[in-house]
Amino acid sequence: MKYFEVEIPQESAFIIPIGDIHLGDEKFTKSSEDKLMGYLKWVKERENAFIFLGGDVFNVASRNSKTSPFDTRVNEYEKAIEIFEPYKDKILFSLDGNHENRMLDEFGISPMQSFCRELKIPYAKWSAVLRVKVGKREDNRWNQNYFIYAHHTAGGGSSIGGKLNRVIKLREIVEGIDVYCGFHNHQLAAAPQDVFYPSMQEKGVKQRRIWYVDCGSYLEWNDSYAEKAMMSPVKLGSPRIRLDGKKEKHDVHISI
């Protein structure tokens, strides 16, 4: 697990988790790329917006994988550099997914690791905690601090609830997080949960809200492995996490 921080002095911050792109897969279509570029350009235009990559950016198809290398349309590595290099200053870190792990398991090196080295992006490997400081005050302190935990996740179910359960299990790894972000199952979904916790300062219990977020994908469904495996079509894209930076308001809003 890696730890990162980003300071965003504005009164709000936006974090866009992007993953499960599967560059090279024939189902990453022109329409898929246009949608991805829309998110990247949106972030580039805003000083208070950043992204992180959640794995399976690369497809890494082989003769032993469920996806065939004969369906690969482009050089995945070169395409990743082409897409993300103009936005590298906006990328906070990158994770490996199970598709990058194919190469890691076979040859001991991940294409994501090389990609991060070339673009000078922090490489987090399996998971990361991100601290987001929002709303800088005149005394150089911060109005709000938020914590995001990101993991590509493993396993899953076929229903939306079953997929979200994989994200909910991330709370068993690290506590005190505002937003748990999972990838891998290609679902785009978000669910809040209110929990109570003891407060030593107020000598009682307080209530806080946790968000569990499945972070979407960019593969079309028709004639894909998902159709073959009887998986439901999903909305393509990524969630947008808005973090309020006002002194009196610790608030997370998820747009999907």
C-alpha positions as a Markdown table, in Angstrom:
| # | Residue | x | y | z |
|---|---|---|---|---|
| 1 | Met | 0.0 | 0.0 | 0.0 |
| 2 | Lys | 1.3 | 3.4 | -1.0 |
| 3 | Tyr | 0.4 | 6.8 | 0.5 |
| 4 | Phe | 0.0 | 10.1 | -1.5 |
| 5 | Glu | -1.1 | 13.6 | -0.8 |
| 6 | Val | -2.5 | 16.4 | -3.0 |
| 7 | Glu | -3.2 | 20.0 | -2.0 |
| 8 | Ile | -6.1 | 21.8 | -3.7 |
| 9 | Pro | -6.5 | 25.3 | -2.3 |
| 10 | Gln | -9.9 | 26.0 | -4.0 |
| 11 | Glu | -13.2 | 25.6 | -2.3 |
| 12 | Ser | -13.8 | 22.3 | -3.9 |
| 13 | Ala | -11.8 | 19.5 | -5.5 |
| 14 | Phe | -12.6 | 16.9 | -8.2 |
| 15 | Ile | -10.9 | 13.5 | -8.3 |
| 16 | Ile | -11.7 | 11.2 | -11.4 |
| 17 | Pro | -10.7 | 7.5 | -11.0 |
| 18 | Ile | -10.1 | 6.1 | -14.4 |
| 19 | Gly | -9.5 | 2.4 | -15.1 |
| 20 | Asp | -10.5 | -0.7 | -17.1 |
| 21 | Ile | -9.7 | 0.9 | -20.4 |
| 22 | His | -8.1 | -2.2 | -21.9 |
| 23 | Leu | -6.1 | -0.5 | -24.6 |
| 24 | Gly | -5.7 | -2.8 | -27.5 |
| 25 | Asp | -9.0 | -4.7 | -27.0 |
| 26 | Glu | -11.1 | -4.3 | -30.1 |
| 27 | Lys | -14.0 | -3.3 | -27.9 |
| 28 | Phe | -12.2 | -0.2 | -26.9 |
| 29 | Thr | -13.7 | 1.6 | -29.8 |
| 30 | Lys | -13.4 | 5.1 | -31.2 |
| 31 | Ser | -16.5 | 6.0 | -29.2 |
| 32 | Ser | -14.8 | 4.6 | -26.1 |
| 33 | Glu | -11.7 | 6.7 | -26.8 |
| 34 | Asp | -13.8 | 9.8 | -27.3 |
| 35 | Lys | -15.5 | 9.3 | -23.9 |
| 36 | Leu | -12.1 | 8.9 | -22.2 |
| 37 | Met | -10.7 | 12.0 | -23.9 |
| 38 | Gly | -13.7 | 13.9 | -22.7 |
| 39 | Tyr | -12.8 | 13.2 | -19.1 |
| 40 | Leu | -9.1 | 14.0 | -19.6 |
| 41 | Lys | -9.9 | 17.3 | -21.2 |
| 42 | Trp | -12.4 | 18.2 | -18.5 |
| 43 | Val | -9.7 | 17.7 | -15.9 |
| 44 | Lys | -7.1 | 19.6 | -17.8 |
| 45 | Glu | -9.3 | 22.6 | -18.0 |
| 46 | Arg | -9.7 | 22.8 | -14.2 |
| 47 | Glu | -7.0 | 23.6 | -11.7 |
| 48 | Asn | -8.8 | 21.8 | -8.9 |
| 49 | Ala | -9.3 | 18.5 | -10.8 |
| 50 | Phe | -7.0 | 15.4 | -10.9 |
| 51 | Ile | -7.2 | 11.8 | -11.9 |
| 52 | Phe | -5.6 | 8.5 | -10.9 |
| 53 | Leu | -5.4 | 5.3 | -12.9 |
| 54 | Gly | -6.9 | 2.1 | -11.4 |
| 55 | Gly | -5.4 | -0.6 | -13.4 |
| 56 | Asp | -6.3 | -2.6 | -16.6 |
| 57 | Val | -5.2 | 0.4 | -18.7 |
| 58 | Phe | -3.4 | -2.3 | -20.8 |
| 59 | Asn | -5.2 | -5.4 | -22.1 |
| 60 | Val | -2.1 | -7.7 | -22.2 |
| 61 | Ala | -3.8 | -10.5 | -24.1 |
| 62 | Ser | -2.0 | -13.8 | -24.5 |
| 63 | Arg | -2.6 | -17.2 | -25.8 |
| 64 | Asn | -3.4 | -18.3 | -22.3 |
| 65 | Ser | -5.8 | -15.4 | -21.4 |
| 66 | Lys | -9.6 | -15.2 | -21.9 |
| 67 | Thr | -9.0 | -12.4 | -24.5 |
| 68 | Ser | -7.1 | -13.3 | -27.6 |
| 69 | Pro | -3.9 | -11.5 | -28.8 |
| 70 | Phe | -5.3 | -11.9 | -32.3 |
| 71 | Asp | -8.0 | -9.3 | -31.5 |
| 72 | Thr | -5.5 | -6.7 | -30.4 |
| 73 | Arg | -5.8 | -3.6 | -32.7 |
| 74 | Val | -2.9 | -1.3 | -31.6 |
| 75 | Asn | 0.4 | -1.2 | -29.8 |
| 76 | Glu | -1.0 | -0.8 | -26.3 |
| 77 | Tyr | 2.0 | 0.8 | -24.8 |
| 78 | Glu | 2.5 | 3.4 | -27.5 |
| 79 | Lys | -1.2 | 4.2 | -27.4 |
| 80 | Ala | -1.1 | 4.7 | -23.6 |
| 81 | Ile | 1.7 | 7.2 | -24.0 |
| 82 | Glu | -0.1 | 9.0 | -26.8 |
| 83 | Ile | -3.3 | 9.4 | -24.8 |
| 84 | Phe | -1.9 | 10.2 | -21.3 |
| 85 | Glu | 1.3 | 12.2 | -21.9 |
| 86 | Pro | -0.5 | 15.5 | -22.4 |
| 87 | Tyr | -2.2 | 15.0 | -19.0 |
| 88 | Lys | 0.6 | 13.5 | -17.0 |
| 89 | Asp | 0.8 | 16.4 | -14.6 |
| 90 | Lys | -2.8 | 15.7 | -13.6 |
| 91 | Ile | -2.2 | 12.0 | -12.8 |
| 92 | Leu | -1.7 | 11.4 | -9.1 |
| 93 | Phe | -0.7 | 7.7 | -9.3 |
| 94 | Ser | -1.4 | 4.5 | -11.1 |
| 95 | Leu | -2.3 | 1.0 | -10.0 |
| 96 | Asp | -1.8 | -2.4 | -11.6 |
| 97 | Gly | -4.8 | -4.4 | -12.5 |
| 98 | Asn | -5.2 | -8.1 | -13.1 |
| 99 | His | -4.4 | -7.6 | -16.8 |
| 100 | Glu | -1.0 | -5.9 | -16.1 |
| 101 | Asn | -0.4 | -8.7 | -13.6 |
| 102 | Arg | -0.4 | -11.2 | -16.5 |
| 103 | Met | 2.9 | -9.7 | -17.6 |
| 104 | Leu | 4.1 | -9.2 | -14.1 |
| 105 | Asp | 3.4 | -12.9 | -13.3 |
| 106 | Glu | 5.0 | -14.1 | -16.5 |
| 107 | Phe | 8.1 | -11.8 | -16.8 |
| 108 | Gly | 8.4 | -9.9 | -13.5 |
| 109 | Ile | 7.7 | -6.5 | -14.9 |
| 110 | Ser | 4.4 | -4.6 | -15.4 |
| 111 | Pro | 3.7 | -2.4 | -18.4 |
| 112 | Met | 2.2 | 0.0 | -15.9 |
| 113 | Gln | 5.5 | 0.2 | -14.1 |
| 114 | Ser | 7.3 | 1.2 | -17.4 |
| 115 | Phe | 4.5 | 3.6 | -18.3 |
| 116 | Cys | 4.8 | 5.4 | -15.0 |
| 117 | Arg | 8.6 | 5.6 | -15.2 |
| 118 | Glu | 8.4 | 7.1 | -18.7 |
| 119 | Leu | 5.8 | 9.7 | -17.8 |
| 120 | Lys | 7.2 | 10.3 | -14.3 |
| 121 | Ile | 3.9 | 9.2 | -12.6 |
| 122 | Pro | 4.0 | 7.6 | -9.1 |
| 123 | Tyr | 3.6 | 3.8 | -9.4 |
| 124 | Ala | 1.5 | 2.4 | -6.6 |
| 125 | Lys | 1.3 | -1.2 | -7.7 |
| 126 | Trp | -1.7 | -2.8 | -5.9 |
| 127 | Ser | -3.3 | -0.1 | -3.8 |
| 128 | Ala | -3.0 | 3.4 | -2.5 |
| 129 | Val | -4.3 | 5.8 | 0.1 |
| 130 | Leu | -4.8 | 9.4 | -1.2 |
| 131 | Arg | -5.1 | 12.3 | 1.2 |
| 132 | Val | -6.8 | 15.3 | -0.4 |
| 133 | Lys | -6.3 | 18.7 | 1.4 |
| 134 | Val | -9.0 | 21.1 | 0.2 |
| 135 | Gly | -9.6 | 24.8 | 0.9 |
| 136 | Lys | -6.5 | 26.6 | 2.0 |
| 137 | Arg | -6.9 | 29.2 | 4.7 |
| 138 | Glu | -4.9 | 32.4 | 5.3 |
| 139 | Asp | -3.0 | 30.7 | 8.2 |
| 140 | Asn | -1.9 | 28.0 | 5.7 |
| 141 | Arg | -4.1 | 25.4 | 7.3 |
| 142 | Trp | -6.7 | 23.4 | 5.4 |
| 143 | Asn | -10.5 | 23.5 | 5.8 |
| 144 | Gln | -11.0 | 19.9 | 5.0 |
| 145 | Asn | -9.0 | 16.7 | 4.7 |
| 146 | Tyr | -10.4 | 13.7 | 2.8 |
| 147 | Phe | -9.1 | 10.1 | 2.4 |
| 148 | Ile | -9.6 | 7.9 | -0.7 |
| 149 | Tyr | -8.5 | 4.3 | -0.8 |
| 150 | Ala | -8.1 | 2.7 | -4.3 |
| 151 | His | -7.6 | -0.9 | -5.2 |
| 152 | His | -8.2 | -2.7 | -8.5 |
| 153 | Thr | -10.0 | -5.5 | -6.4 |
| 154 | Ala | -10.3 | -9.2 | -7.3 |
| 155 | Gly | -13.2 | -11.6 | -7.7 |
| 156 | Gly | -16.8 | -10.2 | -7.9 |
| 157 | Gly | -20.3 | -11.1 | -8.8 |
| 158 | Ser | -22.7 | -10.7 | -11.7 |
| 159 | Ser | -25.2 | -8.4 | -9.9 |
| 160 | Ile | -24.6 | -4.7 | -9.1 |
| 161 | Gly | -24.8 | -5.5 | -5.4 |
| 162 | Gly | -22.3 | -8.4 | -5.8 |
| 163 | Lys | -19.9 | -6.1 | -7.6 |
| 164 | Leu | -20.2 | -3.4 | -4.9 |
| 165 | Asn | -19.5 | -6.0 | -2.2 |
| 166 | Arg | -16.0 | -6.3 | -3.5 |
| 167 | Val | -15.5 | -2.6 | -2.8 |
| 168 | Ile | -17.1 | -2.8 | 0.6 |
| 169 | Lys | -14.6 | -5.4 | 1.6 |
| 170 | Leu | -11.9 | -2.8 | 1.1 |
| 171 | Arg | -13.0 | -1.4 | 4.5 |
| 172 | Glu | -11.6 | -4.5 | 6.1 |
| 173 | Ile | -8.1 | -3.4 | 4.9 |
| 174 | Val | -8.0 | 0.2 | 6.0 |
| 175 | Glu | -10.4 | 2.2 | 8.2 |
| 176 | Gly | -11.1 | 5.9 | 8.4 |
| 177 | Ile | -11.6 | 6.4 | 4.6 |
| 178 | Asp | -14.2 | 8.7 | 3.0 |
| 179 | Val | -14.3 | 7.1 | -0.4 |
| 180 | Tyr | -13.4 | 3.5 | -1.3 |
| 181 | Cys | -12.7 | 3.1 | -5.0 |
| 182 | Gly | -12.7 | -0.3 | -6.7 |
| 183 | Phe | -12.2 | -1.4 | -10.3 |
| 184 | His | -12.0 | -4.7 | -12.1 |
| 185 | Asn | -15.7 | -5.6 | -12.5 |
| 186 | His | -16.5 | -2.8 | -15.0 |
| 187 | Gln | -19.5 | -1.6 | -13.1 |
| 188 | Leu | -20.2 | 2.1 | -12.7 |
| 189 | Ala | -22.0 | 2.5 | -9.3 |
| 190 | Ala | -21.8 | 4.3 | -6.0 |
| 191 | Ala | -23.4 | 3.7 | -2.6 |
| 192 | Pro | -23.2 | 5.7 | 0.6 |
| 193 | Gln | -23.2 | 4.3 | 4.1 |
| 194 | Asp | -23.6 | 6.2 | 7.4 |
| 195 | Val | -21.6 | 4.9 | 10.4 |
| 196 | Phe | -21.2 | 6.0 | 14.0 |
| 197 | Tyr | -17.9 | 6.4 | 15.7 |
| 198 | Pro | -16.9 | 7.4 | 19.3 |
| 199 | Ser | -15.6 | 11.0 | 19.7 |
| 200 | Met | -13.1 | 11.5 | 22.6 |
| 201 | Gln | -13.4 | 15.3 | 22.2 |
| 202 | Glu | -17.2 | 15.4 | 22.5 |
| 203 | Lys | -17.4 | 12.4 | 24.9 |
| 204 | Gly | -20.1 | 10.7 | 22.8 |
| 205 | Val | -20.7 | 9.3 | 19.3 |
| 206 | Lys | -20.7 | 11.1 | 16.0 |
| 207 | Gln | -22.0 | 10.1 | 12.6 |
| 208 | Arg | -20.0 | 10.1 | 9.3 |
| 209 | Arg | -20.7 | 9.0 | 5.7 |
| 210 | Ile | -18.6 | 6.6 | 3.7 |
| 211 | Trp | -18.9 | 6.1 | 0.0 |
| 212 | Tyr | -18.2 | 2.9 | -1.9 |
| 213 | Val | -17.6 | 3.4 | -5.6 |
| 214 | Asp | -17.2 | 1.0 | -8.6 |
| 215 | Cys | -15.2 | 3.0 | -11.1 |
| 216 | Gly | -16.5 | 1.9 | -14.5 |
| 217 | Ser | -14.9 | 0.9 | -17.7 |
| 218 | Tyr | -14.5 | 1.7 | -21.4 |
| 219 | Leu | -15.3 | -1.5 | -23.3 |
| 220 | Glu | -18.3 | -1.8 | -25.5 |
| 221 | Trp | -20.6 | -4.8 | -24.9 |
| 222 | Asn | -21.7 | -6.1 | -28.3 |
| 223 | Asp | -19.7 | -9.2 | -29.5 |
| 224 | Ser | -17.4 | -8.9 | -26.5 |
| 225 | Tyr | -16.3 | -11.4 | -23.8 |
| 226 | Ala | -19.0 | -9.8 | -21.5 |
| 227 | Glu | -21.7 | -10.8 | -23.9 |
| 228 | Lys | -20.3 | -14.3 | -24.3 |
| 229 | Ala | -20.1 | -14.7 | -20.5 |
| 230 | Met | -23.7 | -13.5 | -20.0 |
| 231 | Met | -22.7 | -10.3 | -18.2 |
| 232 | Ser | -25.0 | -7.4 | -18.2 |
| 233 | Pro | -24.2 | -4.3 | -20.3 |
| 234 | Val | -22.9 | -1.4 | -18.2 |
| 235 | Lys | -22.7 | 2.4 | -18.6 |
| 236 | Leu | -19.3 | 3.3 | -19.8 |
| 237 | Gly | -17.2 | 6.0 | -18.2 |
| 238 | Ser | -15.8 | 7.0 | -14.8 |
| 239 | Pro | -17.2 | 8.5 | -11.6 |
| 240 | Arg | -16.5 | 12.1 | -10.6 |
| 241 | Ile | -15.8 | 12.6 | -7.0 |
| 242 | Arg | -16.4 | 16.1 | -5.7 |
| 243 | Leu | -14.9 | 17.1 | -2.3 |
| 244 | Asp | -16.2 | 20.2 | -0.6 |
| 245 | Gly | -13.5 | 22.6 | 0.8 |
| 246 | Lys | -15.6 | 24.9 | 2.9 |
| 247 | Lys | -14.6 | 25.1 | 6.6 |
| 248 | Glu | -18.1 | 24.2 | 7.8 |
| 249 | Lys | -18.8 | 21.4 | 5.3 |
| 250 | His | -17.1 | 18.0 | 5.1 |
| 251 | Asp | -19.0 | 16.6 | 2.1 |
| 252 | Val | -18.5 | 14.1 | -0.7 |
| 253 | His | -20.6 | 14.0 | -3.8 |
| 254 | Ile | -20.3 | 11.3 | -6.4 |
| 255 | Ser | -21.5 | 11.8 | -10.0 |
| 256 | Ile | -21.8 | 8.8 | -12.3 |
